[in-house]
Amino acid sequence: MNIEIVVDSVAKGIAGHLPPENTLLFMQIHDRTSIDGTRERITLVPESLDDLWHLTYLLEPGDDVSGDTTRRIQRADDQMRDTGGEREHMHITLRVEDVEFHRFANRVRVGGVITDCSREDQLGLHHTLNVEEREKITIEKEWKRDQLDRLDDAVEATDNPDVAIATVEEGEAYIHTVAQYGADEYTSFTGTTGKGEYAGGRTELFDQLGSALSHLDVDAIILAGPGFTKQDAYDHIAEAYPDLTEKITTVDVSSSGDRGVHEVLKRGAVDDVQAETRIAEEAELIDDLMKRIGEGAKAAYGIEEVKQATDFGAVEQLLVLDERLRKERGALGEDEAGGEWDIDVNEIITDVERKGGDVTVFSHEFAPGEQLSNLGGIAALLRYRLN
């Protein structure tokens, strides 16, 4: 389907093993056109699953989306035979009502009402466009500053290499793959601990880890864990899977699994491979926020506190959850479901930026976003305490 959517240092050694620049895929922006001073039409091509994830939060209710698609049409001579109709190619424009990111299907589903179509008899009917990788889309809308920033992030971040984080401690090992939308657990293993007569199970665990890593198509591997277990795992992998060693960097962390991954991100290990990666930034910001809250220092959370801090010009860094932001913006448009705040979040974002503050939109797919959700979906690092 060709679619046009109408809506305006951990390791220097790793760098030497990244793929050639001309093999990397970028989110492509083909055209930008101002419509009436407030709306802008941007034509782009998502090149990866990360790009599709970004697209989910660029689109919102009320945007116009058009493109070539197929639609099942019931012809007059078929109506008595219940054939279900035949699929016909056509060009349509949708007024967006809902957007869903289908990670495992590698697509974004955009649903809405047809407002323009090559067949007039389809006007006013509902339709769903399935947007996939490498399909041109054009988005016409009144773009908000954070959405344009997110689009810029998508264009720049596609240049990042693929990274796996392997965390290991006695008796267990985990592999996570890093993406813009978060870190996914790829697989995990358990085994016996100890050396001597118990070393067999330990060796088997390391071999399972090495085998799984050898089947991953990644550019760099961060091997992390506590104590000497990590080094023992590396030594085994280096002997059994020597081709992996040039990709591996080791990092000391206190635990394995999700907590270990969070430590890796916080230490900036992924940043040395993926410059300015989003989830590493989020992990650092949420840690700073929680520390400040624990100390009763310069922080605010919840919509009421953040609004007050914004009014005083005290917000240095605004943190807002993507899922909550989309729901609140939808509630201000045609979709009244999901909104819980009496305060316009768009006004807060605009006010923060006007007064020199920065805005970071967190992914709900990763642990820092989950922590922010527990704080109401919005928080702020302040220039000074309010009381």
VOFI-975110 format. One line per 8 residues: their letters; for each residue x, y, z of N, C-alpha, C. Coordinates in steps of 0.2 Angstrom, whole numbers. Layout:
# residues N
a) X,Y,Z,X,Y,Z,X,Y,Z; ... $
# end
This chain:
# residues 387
mnieivvd) 4,-6,0,0,0,0,4,6,0; 4,10,-5,7,17,-5,2,22,-2; 4,25,3,-1,29,7,2,36,7; -2,41,7,-1,48,8,-6,51,13; -3,52,19,-7,54,24,-7,62,25; -13,65,24,-13,73,24,-14,75,31; -9,78,35,-10,80,42,-4,85,43; -2,91,42,4,94,43,8,91,50 $
svakgiag) 164,37,142,165,33,136,166,26,139; 158,23,135,159,16,138,164,13,133; 163,13,127,168,9,122,169,13,116; 175,16,115,176,18,108,177,13,103; 179,7,106,180,1,101,173,-1,98; 167,0,101,161,-1,98,160,3,91; 162,9,91,161,13,86,164,10,79; 169,7,80,173,4,74,169,-2,71 $
hlppentl) 164,-4,75,160,-10,72,153,-9,70; 152,-2,70,145,0,67,145,-1,60; 139,-2,57,138,-3,50,140,3,46; 142,3,39,143,8,35,138,13,35; 139,20,35,134,25,35,129,24,30; 130,22,24,126,21,19,121,15,19; 122,11,24,117,5,26,112,7,31; 112,13,34,107,15,39,101,18,36 $
lfmqihdr) 95,17,39,89,20,37,87,26,41; 84,31,37,82,37,41,75,38,40; 72,41,45,65,43,43,66,49,38; 62,49,33,63,53,27,58,58,27; 59,65,27,55,70,26,55,73,19; 50,72,15,50,73,8,48,81,7; 43,83,11,40,90,9,37,93,15; 38,99,16,34,103,21,31,109,18 $
tsidgtre) 25,110,19,21,116,16,17,119,21; 17,125,22,13,129,27,6,130,23; 1,129,27,-6,129,24,-9,136,25; -10,138,31,-14,144,32,-11,148,38; -5,147,39,-1,150,45,-1,146,51; -6,142,52,-7,138,58,-6,130,57; -8,128,51,-8,121,49,-2,120,44; 1,114,44,7,113,40,6,106,38 $
ritlvpes) 8,105,31,8,98,28,15,95,28; 16,90,31,23,86,31,22,79,28; 26,78,22,26,72,19,32,68,21; 31,62,24,37,58,26,36,51,25; 42,47,26,42,40,25,45,37,31; 41,33,35,44,29,41,48,23,39; 54,23,41,58,18,39,60,12,44; 57,12,50,58,7,55,52,7,59 $
lddlwhlt) 52,2,64,47,1,69,47,7,74; 53,9,75,54,15,79,50,21,76; 51,22,70,47,27,66,40,27,67; 37,21,66,30,20,67,28,21,74; 32,20,79,30,21,86,30,29,86; 35,32,84,34,40,84,28,42,81; 26,39,75,20,42,71,14,41,75; 14,36,80,8,35,84,6,41,88 $
yllepgdd) 12,45,90,11,51,94,11,57,91; 12,57,84,12,63,80,5,64,78; 1,58,77,-6,59,75,-11,59,81; -16,63,80,-21,64,85,-28,65,82; -33,64,86,-40,66,83,-41,73,80; -44,73,75,-45,79,71,-40,80,66; -34,77,65,-30,77,60,-33,74,54; -31,77,48,-33,74,41,-28,70,38 $
vsgdttrr) -30,64,36,-26,59,34,-28,56,27; -24,57,22,-27,54,15,-22,50,12; -24,45,7,-19,41,4,-23,36,0; -19,32,-4,-21,26,-8,-22,20,-3; -28,17,-4,-29,11,0,-34,7,-4; -36,1,-1,-41,-3,-4,-47,-3,1; -53,-4,-2,-59,-4,2,-64,-9,-1; -67,-13,3,-72,-18,0,-78,-14,-2 $
iqraddqm) -80,-15,-8,-86,-12,-10,-91,-17,-12; -97,-16,-10,-103,-21,-12,-106,-18,-18; -106,-21,-24,-109,-19,-30,-116,-21,-30; -120,-17,-34,-127,-18,-34,-129,-25,-36; -125,-28,-41,-127,-35,-43,-125,-40,-38; -121,-38,-33,-119,-43,-28,-123,-43,-22; -127,-38,-21,-131,-37,-15,-136,-43,-13; -138,-47,-19,-143,-52,-17,-139,-59,-16 $
rdtggere) -132,-58,-17,-128,-65,-17,-124,-65,-11; -124,-60,-7,-120,-59,-1,-113,-62,-2; -109,-58,-7,-102,-60,-8,-97,-56,-4; -100,-52,0,-95,-48,4,-92,-42,0; -93,-42,-7,-90,-36,-11,-83,-38,-13; -80,-34,-17,-73,-34,-19,-69,-28,-17; -63,-30,-16,-58,-24,-14,-57,-20,-20; -57,-13,-19,-56,-9,-24,-51,-3,-22 $
hmhitlrv) -46,-2,-26,-41,3,-24,-44,10,-25; -43,14,-20,-45,21,-21,-41,26,-17; -42,32,-18,-39,37,-14,-44,41,-9; -42,41,-3,-46,44,2,-43,48,7; -47,53,10,-45,57,16,-49,55,22; -45,54,27,-48,52,34,-48,58,38; -53,59,42,-52,64,48,-51,59,54; -45,59,57,-43,54,62,-47,54,68 $
edvefhrf) -49,48,70,-52,47,76,-48,43,81; -44,38,79,-40,34,84,-34,32,80; -29,31,84,-22,28,81,-20,23,86; -18,17,83,-15,12,87,-8,9,84; -4,8,89,3,5,87,3,-2,88; 4,-6,82,4,-13,83,11,-16,82; 14,-16,87,21,-18,87,23,-24,83; 19,-29,85,21,-36,82,18,-37,75 $
anrvrvgg) 14,-32,73,12,-33,66,16,-28,62; 20,-24,65,24,-19,61,20,-14,57; 15,-11,61,11,-6,57,7,-1,62; 5,4,60,1,9,64,-6,9,60; -11,8,64,-18,8,61,-21,15,63; -23,18,58,-26,25,58,-34,24,56; -38,25,61,-45,25,60,-49,32,60; -54,32,55,-57,39,55,-63,38,50 $
vitdcsre) -66,44,49,-71,45,44,-69,48,38; -71,45,32,-69,47,25,-72,54,24; -68,59,23,-70,66,21,-69,68,14; -65,64,10,-64,65,3,-62,58,0; -64,57,-6,-63,50,-9,-64,50,-16; -61,46,-20,-62,46,-27,-69,43,-29; -72,40,-24,-79,37,-25,-84,41,-20; -88,45,-22,-92,50,-18,-97,45,-13 $
dqlglhht) -99,39,-15,-103,35,-11,-100,33,-5; -93,34,-4,-90,32,2,-89,37,7; -91,43,5,-90,49,10,-94,48,16; -91,49,22,-95,49,29,-94,42,32; -91,37,28,-91,30,31,-84,30,35; -84,25,39,-77,24,43,-73,19,39; -66,21,40,-61,17,36,-55,16,41; -51,11,40,-44,11,43,-39,10,38 $
lnveerek) -34,15,39,-28,14,35,-22,11,39; -19,6,36,-13,2,39,-7,5,36; -3,9,41,3,12,39,9,7,41; 13,6,36,19,1,37,25,5,35; 31,1,37,37,4,35,38,5,28; 42,11,26,43,13,19,37,15,15; 32,17,18,26,19,15,25,27,16; 25,31,10,25,38,11,18,40,14 $
itiekewk) 19,45,19,13,48,22,14,55,22; 8,59,22,8,66,22,3,68,28; 5,72,33,1,73,39,0,81,38; -6,83,38,-8,90,38,-12,91,45; -9,96,49,-12,97,55,-9,104,58; -12,106,64,-8,111,67,-3,108,72; 3,108,70,8,105,74,10,109,80; 11,105,85,13,108,92,21,107,92 $
rdqldrld) 24,111,96,31,111,96,34,105,98; 31,101,103,34,95,106,33,90,100; 28,90,96,27,85,91,33,86,85; 34,92,84,39,94,79,46,92,81; 47,93,88,53,90,91,54,83,91; 48,79,92,48,72,91,50,70,84; 47,73,79,48,71,72,56,72,71; 59,78,73,66,79,73,70,73,76 $
daveatdn) 68,71,82,71,65,85,71,59,81; 65,58,78,64,52,74,69,52,68; 70,58,65,74,58,59,81,57,61; 83,60,67,90,59,69,92,52,72; 87,50,76,88,43,80,88,37,75; 86,37,69,86,32,65,93,30,63; 98,35,64,105,33,63,108,29,68; 104,28,74,107,24,79,108,17,78 $
pdvaiatv) 114,14,80,114,7,79,110,3,83; 109,-4,81,105,-8,86,109,-11,91; 106,-11,97,110,-13,103,106,-18,107; 110,-23,110,107,-28,115,110,-27,121; 106,-28,127,109,-27,133,108,-34,136; 114,-38,138,114,-44,141,116,-43,149; 111,-45,153,113,-45,160,113,-52,163; 118,-53,167,119,-60,170,121,-59,177 $
eegeayih) 119,-64,181,121,-65,188,121,-72,189; 123,-75,195,123,-82,197,116,-85,196; 115,-89,191,108,-93,191,104,-90,186; 105,-84,183,100,-81,178,103,-76,174; 101,-76,168,103,-71,163,97,-69,158; 98,-62,156,92,-59,152,96,-56,146; 92,-55,141,94,-51,135,88,-47,133; 90,-40,133,85,-35,131,87,-32,125 $
tvaqygad) 83,-30,120,85,-26,114,82,-19,115; 86,-14,113,85,-7,114,82,-4,108; 76,-1,109,73,3,104,71,10,106; 68,14,102,66,21,104,60,20,108; 56,15,107,50,15,111,51,11,118; 57,9,119,58,6,126,63,0,125; 64,-4,130,69,-10,129,64,-16,130; 64,-21,126,60,-27,126,65,-32,128 $
eytsftgt) 62,-36,133,65,-43,135,65,-48,129; 70,-49,126,71,-54,121,70,-61,123; 74,-63,128,74,-70,131,77,-70,138; 76,-75,142,79,-76,148,81,-83,150; 86,-84,154,88,-91,156,89,-92,163; 88,-98,166,90,-99,173,94,-105,173; 99,-106,178,103,-112,179,106,-112,186; 109,-117,187,112,-118,194,118,-113,195 $
tgkgeyag) 120,-113,201,125,-108,203,131,-112,206; 137,-108,206,143,-111,210,148,-114,205; 153,-116,207,159,-119,203,160,-126,205; 166,-129,203,167,-136,205,162,-141,202; 159,-145,206,155,-150,204,148,-147,201; 147,-141,203,141,-137,200,142,-133,194; 148,-133,192,150,-129,186,147,-130,180; 144,-136,179,141,-138,173,135,-134,171 $
grtelfdq) 131,-133,176,125,-129,175,126,-122,174; 132,-120,177,134,-113,176,136,-112,169; 140,-116,167,143,-116,160,137,-117,155; 133,-121,156,127,-121,152,123,-115,151; 122,-111,157,119,-105,157,123,-100,152; 129,-100,153,133,-95,149,133,-97,141; 133,-103,140,132,-105,133,126,-104,130; 120,-104,134,114,-102,131,114,-95,130 $
lgsalshl) 117,-91,134,117,-84,133,121,-82,127; 127,-85,126,131,-84,120,127,-86,114; 124,-92,114,121,-94,108,115,-89,106; 111,-87,111,106,-82,109,108,-76,106; 114,-73,109,117,-67,107,119,-68,100; 122,-74,98,125,-75,91,119,-75,86; 113,-76,88,108,-76,83,104,-69,83; 106,-64,87,103,-58,86,107,-53,81 $
dvdaiila) 103,-50,77,106,-46,72,107,-39,75; 112,-38,79,113,-31,82,121,-29,81; 122,-22,82,128,-20,80,133,-19,86; 130,-19,92,134,-19,98,130,-23,104; 134,-26,109,131,-29,114,134,-26,121; 130,-25,125,133,-23,132,131,-28,137; 137,-31,139,136,-37,144,137,-34,151; 132,-34,155,132,-31,162,130,-36,167 $
gpgftkqd) 133,-35,173,131,-39,179,135,-38,185; 134,-41,191,138,-39,197,143,-44,198; 148,-42,202,154,-47,203,158,-50,198; 160,-56,199,164,-59,194,160,-63,189; 154,-64,190,150,-68,185,150,-65,178; 149,-59,178,149,-56,171,156,-57,167; 161,-57,171,168,-58,167,168,-66,166; 166,-70,170,166,-77,168,162,-79,162 $
aydhiaea) 156,-75,162,152,-76,156,155,-73,150; 159,-68,150,162,-65,144,168,-70,142; 171,-73,147,177,-77,145,174,-83,141; 168,-86,144,165,-92,140,163,-90,133; 160,-84,133,157,-82,126,163,-81,121; 169,-78,124,174,-76,120,177,-83,117; 177,-88,121,180,-94,119,175,-98,114; 169,-98,116,164,-102,112,161,-98,106 $
ypdlteki) 161,-92,106,158,-88,101,163,-82,100; 169,-83,97,174,-77,96,171,-72,92; 167,-73,87,165,-67,83,161,-62,87; 158,-64,93,154,-59,96,159,-54,100; 165,-56,102,169,-52,106,170,-45,104; 171,-44,97,172,-37,95,166,-33,96; 160,-35,97,154,-31,98,153,-30,106; 156,-34,110,154,-34,117,158,-28,121 $
ttvdvsss) 154,-25,125,157,-20,130,154,-23,137; 158,-23,142,156,-25,149,155,-19,153; 150,-19,158,148,-14,162,146,-17,169; 148,-14,174,147,-17,181,140,-14,183; 135,-18,185,129,-16,188,127,-21,194; 123,-19,198,121,-23,204,117,-28,203; 113,-29,198,108,-34,197,107,-35,190; 103,-41,188,101,-42,181,94,-41,180 $
gdrgvhev) 92,-42,174,85,-41,172,83,-34,171; 77,-32,173,75,-25,171,79,-20,176; 80,-21,182,84,-17,186,91,-16,183; 94,-21,181,101,-21,178,101,-16,172; 95,-17,167,95,-13,161,94,-6,163; 90,-4,168,89,3,170,96,5,172; 100,2,176,107,4,178,111,5,172; 111,1,167,115,2,161,113,8,158 $
lkrgavdd) 107,10,157,104,16,154,106,22,158; 106,21,164,107,27,169,115,29,168; 119,24,168,126,25,167,128,28,161; 124,28,156,125,31,149,129,26,145; 129,19,146,132,14,142,129,14,135; 123,14,135,120,14,128,121,21,124; 122,26,128,123,33,125,130,33,121; 134,29,123,141,28,120,140,25,113 $
vqaetria) 135,21,112,133,18,106,128,22,102; 122,23,106,117,27,103,117,34,105; 120,38,102,120,45,104,113,48,106; 113,51,112,107,54,114,100,50,113; 101,43,115,96,39,115,90,41,120; 84,41,118,78,43,122,78,40,128; 78,33,129,76,30,135,82,31,140; 88,32,138,93,34,143,92,40,146 $
eeaelidd) 90,45,142,88,52,144,83,51,149; 78,48,148,72,47,152,74,44,159; 78,39,159,80,35,165,84,40,169; 88,44,166,92,49,170,87,55,173; 83,57,169,78,62,172,73,60,177; 71,53,177,66,51,182,70,49,188; 77,47,188,81,46,194,82,53,197; 83,58,193,84,65,196,78,67,200 $
lmkrigeg) 72,66,196,66,68,199,64,64,206; 65,58,206,64,54,212,68,56,218; 75,57,216,79,60,221,77,66,224; 75,71,220,72,77,222,66,77,226; 62,72,224,55,71,228,57,69,235; 62,64,235,64,61,242,67,66,246; 70,71,243,74,76,248,69,82,249; 63,82,246,59,88,247,62,94,243 $
akaaygie) 65,92,238,69,98,234,65,101,229; 68,103,223,65,107,218,62,102,213; 56,100,215,52,96,210,45,97,211; 41,95,206,33,95,207,31,90,203; 25,87,205,22,81,201,14,82,202; 11,79,197,4,80,196,2,86,193; -4,86,189,-6,92,185,-6,98,189; -9,98,195,-10,104,199,-4,108,201 $
evkqatdf) 1,104,204,7,106,206,11,109,200; 11,105,194,15,107,189,12,114,186; 6,114,186,3,121,183,5,126,187; 5,126,194,7,131,198,14,133,197; 19,128,196,26,129,195,27,133,188; 23,131,184,23,134,177,21,141,177; 16,143,181,13,150,182,19,154,185; 23,151,189,28,155,193,34,155,188 $
gaveqllv) 34,152,183,40,152,179,46,148,182; 44,143,186,49,139,190,51,132,186; 48,130,181,49,124,178,55,124,173; 60,120,175,66,120,171,66,114,166; 63,109,168,62,103,164,55,100,165; 51,100,160,44,97,160,45,90,158; 42,85,162,41,78,160,34,76,159; 32,74,154,25,72,153,25,65,149 $
lderlrke) 20,61,151,19,54,148,16,55,141; 19,51,136,16,51,129,8,49,129; 7,44,133,0,41,133,-5,46,136; -3,49,141,-7,54,145,-8,60,141; -3,62,137,-3,68,133,-8,67,127; -8,61,124,-12,60,119,-19,59,121; -21,56,127,-27,56,129,-30,63,131; -26,67,134,-29,74,136,-30,78,130 $
rgalgede) -25,77,125,-27,81,119,-33,78,115; -34,72,115,-40,69,112,-46,72,115; -46,72,122,-52,75,126,-53,82,124; -48,86,121,-50,93,119,-52,93,112; -52,88,109,-54,87,102,-61,84,101; -62,80,96,-68,76,95,-69,70,100; -64,68,102,-64,62,106,-64,64,114; -70,63,117,-70,65,124,-68,60,129 $
aggewdid) -66,54,127,-65,49,131,-57,49,133; -56,48,140,-49,47,142,-46,53,145; -49,59,144,-46,65,148,-48,66,155; -43,67,159,-45,68,166,-43,74,169; -39,78,166,-37,85,168,-41,90,166; -43,95,171,-46,101,170,-42,106,167; -36,105,167,-31,110,165,-28,108,158; -28,113,153,-25,112,146,-18,110,146 $
vneiitdv) -16,104,145,-9,102,145,-5,106,139; -8,108,134,-5,111,129,-3,118,131; -7,122,135,-5,128,138,1,128,142; 1,122,146,7,121,151,14,120,146; 13,116,141,19,115,137,21,122,134; 17,125,131,18,132,128,21,137,133; 18,137,139,21,142,144,28,140,146; 29,133,147,36,131,149,41,133,144 $
erkggdvt) 40,132,138,44,133,132,45,141,132; 40,145,132,40,152,132,45,155,137; 45,152,143,49,154,149,56,151,149; 58,147,144,65,145,144,65,138,146; 60,134,148,61,127,150,61,122,144; 63,116,146,63,111,141,57,106,142; 55,102,137,50,97,138,52,91,135; 52,85,139,53,79,137,47,74,138 $
vfshefap) 45,71,132,39,67,132,41,60,133; 39,57,138,41,50,140,37,45,137; 41,39,135,37,33,133,34,29,138; 28,27,137,24,23,143,27,16,142; 31,14,137,33,7,136,39,5,140; 42,10,143,48,8,147,47,10,154; 52,8,159,51,9,166,51,16,168; 55,20,166,54,27,168,47,30,166 $
geqlsnlg) 44,28,161,37,30,159,32,28,164; 33,21,166,29,18,171,29,22,178; 36,24,180,36,28,186,33,35,185; 33,38,180,30,45,179,23,44,179; 20,38,176,13,37,176,10,36,183; 14,33,188,12,33,195,12,39,198; 15,44,195,15,51,198,10,56,195; 6,53,191,1,57,188,2,58,180 $
giaallry) 7,56,178,9,57,171,12,63,169; 13,67,174,16,74,172,20,76,179; 26,79,178,31,81,183,35,86,180; 39,89,185,44,95,183,50,95,188; 56,96,185,62,98,188,62,106,188; 62,108,195,61,116,195,68,119,196; 68,126,195,73,130,195,74,132,203; 69,132,207,69,134,214,63,131,217 $
rln) 63,130,224,57,127,227,52,132,228; 46,130,227,40,135,228,38,136,235; 40,131,240,38,133,247,43,129,251 $
# end
